[in-house]
Amino acid sequence: MKKTQLLETIQDMPEEFSVDELMERLMIIQKIEEGQEQIKSGKFYTEEEAKQKLGKWLK
């Protein structure tokens, strides 16, 4: 995460917020960024591959 993105996130928060709320929002942003990087690098499963891997739980 870049400092500019952190500052934008803080500016988008309401006037009063808890540290937990900020941390939750930052974690969500980080997870989205990680997912986007995985997609760019080809590290993801197609829907069919996911169904096969999760088959025992999707019965």
Long-range contacts (C-beta under 8 A, 24 or more apart in sequence): 1-26, 1-29, 1-30, 1-33, 5-29
